[in-house]
Every structure is written in structure tokens, then in C-alpha cells.
Amino acid sequence: MTVYFNLTSTPLPISVESLGNQWSQVSLQRMQGYPLYHWLQTETGKGEIWIENKKIILEEKEGILIAPFVPHAYYPLGDDWVTNFITFEGHLKNHFNEILSNQTYILAKDQENFSFSKHIQQMITVFEDEAQRLNLSVLCYQFLLQLGQAQEPIQEHPLFQKYIEPGIKEIQTNYHDSLTVEEIAQKLFISSQYFTRLFKKFMNQSPYQYLIDFRIRQAKELLINEPDLPVQIIATKVGFDSTSQFIHVFKKRTQSTPKKFRSLY
């Protein structure tokens, strides 16, 4: 078993926080998600992932990348679930969503042309050689690109390109405004009902749910990264009409008040 934590003290385009393999994975519940991108892959045995009200079984060589602050839980199935993992962030984190096509999680597995588990081992080897440690950021970027290519190419579907992609961009650009699904659909020259049906088909949630989830994720980042910023200001910055509405929605989504969530970090 090889495990390292708090790997990077110098800010980098991509900074690896933790890295390991041959790890005997125990049950874990993260009702608030994790503040960084998190990869988990089965080496031997198998595990069960619960995410977005879905159950996913990770067999050998299968892995999952989970975006920051996405609630999830996982459990070993059987006596021993051995995994590898990596958590990362960095200056390029605003571009991670583009590489990963705005997915909250991605499933991938080892292939003949690329093995995620072998790449993790390569990263461990590089980290153990102090002279090469800065190369860890490059290797993590390569890892991220492979994950982006591993997902199903829904972004190539004409309807996704015509309506969903610009709809997502509109949400991510103007989430701090009083944005409505009707306004987004109007800009795309389609009805809000049709836009909602398409969005659910491709994204497995309504555009309103996506907007609220995106606002909450942005709020979580502000709560952690700007600890002195008042909750009232954060509520406005992420697009809520009032502080009370923000606190109500935040608690409903996370089972925690913004103040309590901030105290956890």
C-alpha cells in the first residue's frame, strides 16, 4: 500500500492533494461532497457507489471521477475492496468542467491504449523522486484529458450542441443574475418545456435543478475560499434573491446551514 497526502505546497496549474494505490477502502459517506476533484478506482474486489440517487457498482479496473461538492457515498462489497485514488485542484480548475463536459461524475475503466491504474502508479513513482515532483502536475493533466475522452460523447449529439451546451454556458456565465429557465429557452428560440425535456434527457436533471446545484457549488467554494465573506454577500453573488432563500435552499440541498458548512473546513 502506497498513500500520500498534502502533496503540493506550491500552487500549480493542477495540484495533487492526495494519491495512493493498494488502499483497503472502507465505507465512507460525504453528504457535502468533497471540495476537490476525486478519482476512485477498484483494483481488486468491488465497491458500491451512491451518487445523485443512483447506485453504481465498481468492478475491477473500473473507476469514477467525482466533481467537487457532489454528495456521494461508497461501500465495499465483500471482505476487501482495494482501490487507487487521487484528489486534485489547481489554477486550471475553472477549465476542468470544459474538459469533462460539465458532468458531475464520469465513469471510466482501464483500456488497452490507456490504464488509469498504471498512470496512478507512474504518478506515485514520480512523486517519490524529489527531482521529478513538478512533473506530477503534467501527469495529472494527462490523466484528466484521458478521463474527458473516456466519457460517452453526448456532446457530439446535434441537439446537445445546439441547445444543451449553450444552455449550460448561459447558466455558468449568468448564474449570479435572476436567471430563469424561460429566459434561457427564449435565447435558444425554443419553448421552456422542450428545453427542459432535452436537458433531462442529456443531463439527467432539469435545467432548474442544474442552475440551483451550480449556485450551491459556487456558494460552497466561496464559503471555504473566502472565510470572511458574509453569508449575505455570498447569497447575492450566487444569484439568490434573499439571504433567507439562500439559507433555505442550501440547507435543503446539503442538510447543513452555510455557517455550519463553513465551520467544517
C-alpha positions in Angstrom: 0.0 0.0 0.0 1.3 3.4 -1.0 -0.5 6.6 0.1 0.5 10.2 0.2 -1.4 13.3 1.5 -0.9 17.0 1.2 1.5 16.5 -1.7 1.7 20.0 -3.1 2.7 23.2 -1.2 3.4 25.3 -4.3 0.4 26.5 -6.4 0.4 24.8 -9.8 -1.9 24.6 -12.8 -3.0 21.3 -11.4 -2.1 20.5 -7.8 -2.4 16.9 -6.4 -3.7 16.8 -2.8 -3.6 13.1 -2.3 -2.5 10.0 -4.2 -2.4 6.3 -3.4 -2.9 2.7 -4.5 -3.4 -0.7 -3.0 -5.6 1.0 -0.5 -8.1 -1.1 1.5 -11.2 1.1 1.1 -13.7 1.3 4.0 -17.3 2.7 3.9 -17.5 6.5 3.6 -20.4 9.0 3.4 -19.9 12.5 2.1 -23.2 14.3 2.4 -21.5 17.6 1.4 -19.3 16.0 -1.2 -15.5 16.6 -1.3 -14.0 20.1 -2.0 -11.7 18.8 -4.8 -12.0 16.5 -7.8 -11.8 12.9 -6.6 -10.9 9.8 -8.6 -11.5 6.3 -7.1 -10.8 3.0 -8.9 -11.2 -0.6 -8.0 -8.0 -2.7 -8.2 -9.4 -5.9 -6.6 -12.8 -6.8 -5.1 -15.7 -4.4 -5.8 -17.5 -1.5 -4.3 -20.8 0.3 -4.4 -21.1 4.0 -5.1 -24.2 6.1 -4.4 -24.3 9.4 -6.2 -27.3 11.5 -7.5 -29.7 8.9 -6.3 -28.0 6.2 -8.4 -26.3 3.0 -7.4 -23.1 2.2 -9.3 -21.1 -1.0 -8.8 -17.3 -0.5 -9.4 -15.9 -3.8 -10.6 -12.1 -4.4 -11.1 -10.4 -1.8 -13.3 -13.5 0.4 -13.2 -13.3 3.9 -11.7 -15.2 7.1 -11.1 -14.3 10.8 -11.1 -16.5 12.9 -8.9 -16.6 16.7 -9.2 -16.3 18.9 -6.1 -19.2 19.2 -3.6 -21.3 16.4 -5.2 -22.8 14.4 -2.4 -21.9 10.7 -2.5 -21.2 7.6 -0.5 -19.4 4.3 -1.1 -19.2 0.9 0.5 -17.1 -2.2 0.0 -19.0 -5.3 -1.3 -17.3 -8.3 0.2 -14.4 -8.6 2.6 -11.8 -6.5 0.9 -12.2 -3.7 -1.6 -8.7 -2.5 -2.8 -8.6 0.8 -4.7 -6.4 3.5 -6.0 -7.3 7.2 -5.7 -6.2 10.8 -6.5 -7.6 14.2 -5.4 -6.6 17.4 -7.2 -7.4 21.1 -7.9 -5.3 24.0 -9.2 -5.2 27.2 -11.2 -6.8 25.4 -14.2 -9.8 24.2 -12.2 -12.2 26.6 -13.9 -11.3 24.7 -17.2 -11.9 21.2 -15.7 -15.6 21.5 -16.4 -14.9 22.2 -20.1 -12.6 19.1 -20.3 -15.2 17.0 -18.6 -18.2 18.4 -20.4 -19.8 19.7 -17.2 -20.5 16.3 -15.8 -20.8 15.9 -12.0 -19.2 12.4 -12.3 -17.5 10.3 -15.0 -17.2 6.6 -15.2 -14.1 5.1 -16.8 -12.0 1.9 -16.8 -8.6 0.6 -17.9 -8.3 0.1 -21.6 -5.6 -1.4 -23.9 -4.5 2.0 -25.0 -4.5 3.6 -21.5 -4.6 2.3 -18.0 -5.7 4.7 -15.2 -4.3 2.3 -12.6 -0.8 2.2 -14.2 -0.9 6.0 -14.6 -1.6 6.3 -10.9 1.5 4.1 -10.2 3.5 6.3 -12.6 2.5 9.4 -10.6 3.5 7.7 -7.3 6.9 6.8 -8.8 7.4 10.4 -10.0 6.4 11.8 -6.6 8.8 9.6 -4.8 11.7 11.1 -6.9 12.0 14.6 -5.5 13.8 15.8 -8.6 10.7 15.0 -10.7 7.9 16.1 -8.5 6.9 19.1 -10.6 6.1 16.7 -13.4 3.2 15.5 -11.2 1.1 18.4 -12.5 1.7 17.4 -16.1 0.9 13.7 -15.4 -2.3 14.7 -13.6 -3.3 16.9 -16.7 -2.8 13.9 -18.9 -4.9 11.8 -16.6 -7.7 14.4 -16.7 -7.6 14.5 -20.6 -8.0 10.7 -20.7 -11.0 11.0 -18.4 -12.5 13.6 -20.7 -12.1 11.2 -23.6 -13.5 8.2 -21.7 -17.0 9.6 -21.2 -19.8 8.9 -23.6 -19.7 11.5 -26.4 -23.1 13.1 -25.7 -21.6 16.4 -26.5 -21.3 15.3 -30.1 -25.1 14.9 -30.4 -26.5 17.7 -32.6 -29.3 18.6 -30.1 -26.8 18.8 -27.3 -24.6 21.1 -29.3 -27.5 23.3 -30.4 -29.4 23.6 -27.2 -27.8 22.0 -24.1 -24.3 23.2 -24.5 -25.2 26.9 -24.9 -27.8 26.5 -22.2 -25.2 25.2 -19.8 -22.9 28.1 -20.8 -25.6 30.6 -20.1 -26.1 29.1 -16.6 -22.4 29.1 -15.8 -22.0 32.6 -17.1 -25.0 34.3 -15.6 -25.9 32.2 -12.6 -25.4 35.2 -10.3 -28.3 37.0 -12.1 -32.0 36.4 -11.7 -31.9 33.8 -14.4 -34.9 31.7 -15.3 -35.4 28.6 -17.5 -37.8 30.6 -19.6 -35.2 33.2 -20.3 -32.6 30.6 -21.3 -35.1 28.8 -23.6 -36.1 32.2 -25.2 -32.4 32.9 -26.1 -32.3 29.5 -27.7 -35.5 30.1 -29.6 -37.3 27.1 -28.2 -40.1 26.6 -25.6 -39.1 26.1 -21.9 -41.0 22.8 -21.9 -38.9 21.4 -24.9 -35.7 22.7 -23.4 -36.5 21.0 -20.1 -37.2 17.7 -21.8 -34.0 17.8 -23.7 -32.0 18.9 -20.7 -33.3 16.0 -18.6 -32.6 13.6 -21.5 -28.9 14.6 -21.7 -28.1 15.7 -18.2 -30.4 13.5 -16.1 -31.8 16.6 -14.3 -33.9 19.6 -15.1 -32.2 22.9 -16.1 -33.6 24.5 -12.9 -32.1 21.8 -10.8 -28.8 22.2 -12.6 -28.9 26.0 -12.0 -29.6 25.6 -8.3 -26.9 22.9 -7.9 -24.4 25.1 -9.8 -25.2 28.1 -7.5 -24.8 25.9 -4.4 -21.5 24.6 -5.6 -20.3 28.1 -6.3 -21.5 29.1 -2.8 -19.6 26.3 -1.2 -16.4 27.4 -2.9 -16.9 31.0 -1.6 -17.7 29.7 1.9 -14.4 27.8 2.0 -12.1 30.0 0.0 -13.3 33.4 1.4 -14.0 32.7 5.1 -14.5 36.3 6.0 -17.1 36.9 3.3 -20.6 37.4 4.9 -23.3 34.9 4.0 -25.5 37.7 2.8 -22.9 38.7 0.2 -22.4 35.1 -0.9 -26.2 34.8 -1.4 -26.2 37.7 -3.7 -23.1 36.7 -5.6 -24.5 33.3 -6.5 -27.9 34.6 -7.6 -30.3 34.2 -4.8 -33.0 36.9 -4.2 -32.5 36.9 -0.4 -30.3 35.5 2.3 -33.3 33.6 3.8 -33.9 31.9 0.4 -30.3 31.0 0.1 -30.1 29.5 3.6 -33.3 27.6 3.0 -32.2 26.1 -0.4 -28.6 25.5 0.9 -29.9 23.5 3.9 -32.4 21.6 1.8 -29.6 20.6 -0.6 -26.9 19.9 1.9 -28.6 19.2 5.2 -26.5 21.9 6.7 -26.6 25.7 7.1 -24.0 27.8 5.2 -22.4 28.7 8.6 -22.2 25.1 9.8 -20.8 24.0 6.4 -18.1 26.7 6.6 -17.1 25.5 10.1 -16.4 22.0 8.7 -13.4 23.4 6.7 
